[in-house]
Amino acid sequence: MKKISFISFVLLASIVACNSSGDKSTTDTTAAAATDTSMHHMDSTAMVAPLPDVPAGAKVFFKNLKNGQTVKSPVKIEFGVSGIALDTAGALKPASGHHHLLIDAGDSIPAGTVIVKDSTHLHFGKAQTSAEVKLTPGEHTLTLQYADGIHRSYGAKLAATVKVKVQ
């Protein structure tokens, strides 16, 4: 019974989680929680595959931001990844995934947890490698979190965090 409940939760969460940002180059964090019509449809009786393994040496990183950097809003953020393929959300493929940006939402999401989509958890399921994000003045913690095709976090192994000060 617990297995069926867990599978139901994962399926529901993966249907709710969706591609984000489309072809837009700017993301307003107040609008990021808006409903996305490109949902992933899965047969509710299907078994969900285990989280793919993280290849040895794989990492994610901010290409243009350094810890402690002072920036102006909107902030251009460039996402980097090496040692694992960048791919769109949807299908589960070994050794692949896509970026998520956590804004003031911790240093990583536990491995296997589906990343929610809201104003502090931005999805880049169309394999985007950059975004402009509007942030309020002050200090912010930004975490780049990699996830598999159905938005399950790869955990701290594929996360990078920087703190920035927005003027």
N, C-alpha and C positions, 0 to 999 in steps of 0.2 A: 504494500500500500504506500509506503514512504517513497519507493522508487517511482510509482505512478504520479504521486503528488509532485515530486521533484521534476519529473519530465514535463508535467503539465505547466509548472512554473517556468521552466526554461523555454518551453514553446511559447507561452504567453508573453514572456519578457522579450523573446526574440522577435515576435510579431510587433510589439510596441516599439522596440528599438528600430531605428531606421536610418537610411542614408540622410545626410544633412548637407547643408550649404550649397548643394547643387553647383551651378556655374557661377554663383555670386562670389565676389572677391571680398566682400565685407560682411561680417557677422555681427549683428547687434545682439548682445546677450539677453536683452529683454524680449527679442523676437525669436530666440533660438528654441524656445519651448513650444513654438507653434506646431500644429499637427502637420505631419509629412504624409503625403498620399502614396508614397512608394513603399508600401509595406512588403515584408517578406512573407510569403504564404507557404505554410508547411502543413502536411498531413498530420493531424493531431495524434494519429496512431503510430507515426514514424518514430524510430529510436533516434535519439540525438547522439551523434558521435562524440567520443571523448575530446577534450581540448587538445589540439595538435601540440606536439613537442616544440619547444623553443630550440632552434639550431644553436650549437655551440658558437659563442662569439657574437651572436646577434645583439644589436643594441639600437635604441632610438635616442635622438638628441635634438636640441634646438640648434639650427644652423646659424642663426643670427642674434640670439640673445645669450647674455652671460648673467650669471648670478650676481645680484646687486646692481644691475644696470638701471639707469634712469631713462625712461622712454616717454613719448607723447602719444595720446590717444587720437585716432585709432592706431593700435599697435600692429605692425606687420610682423607676423610670426611665420618662420620657415621651419618646416618639419623635416628631420633627417632620419634615415633608417639604413642600417647596413646588416648584412648577414641573414636577412629574411626578406622575402618578396613583398612588395607593395601591391595590393590588389583591391578590387571593389568588394563591398559587403555583399552578402547573399549566399554564395556557395562556400562550403567548407573545403579548403584546399590545404594540404600539408605545407608547412613552412611559409605561410603567407598571412597577411592581415592588413589592417588599415589604422590610421591615426584617430585618436580622440584627444581633446584638450579639456583638462579639468581646470576650472578657475576657482581658486580658493576652496578646493574640495579635497585636499589631502595629497599625499605623495604618491599613492598608487591605489589601485583597486585590486582586491584579492584575486588571484588566478582562478579562472573559471566563472567568475561573477559577470553576469550580463550588465553592461554599462548602460545606465538610464540615460534618457535624453531630456535635458532641461537646460535652464539658463547657465548652469555651472558645469555641465557635462556636454560638450559639443562634439558631434559626430562628423567624421570626414570619410564616409563610406563610399565615396566615388573616387577614392585614391588620391585625394587632394594632397598637395605637398606644401601649401601655404594658405594663410588666411589673414585678413585684417579684422581685428577684434576691438570693439569699443569698450574701454575700461574707465571706471571712475578714477579721479585723482586719488593717490595714496599708494600704499604697498599692496601688492598682489602676489600670490603664489600660483604659478602656472605649471601644470604637470602634463607632459606628453605621455599618453598611455596607449600602447598598441593592443589590438584585439583581433580575434579571428573573424571569419566571415559572418558570424551571427552575433557579433559584438561582445563575445566573452573575453574578458581581460586576460592578458598573458601575465599579469601581476607585476611585481617589482622588478623582475628580470628584464622587462621591456617597458620601463617607465623612466622618465627623466624630469627633474624638477628644477625650476629657477624661481628666484624671488626678484621682482622688478618693482621700481617705484615709478608710478605714473604721475607726470606733472599736470 
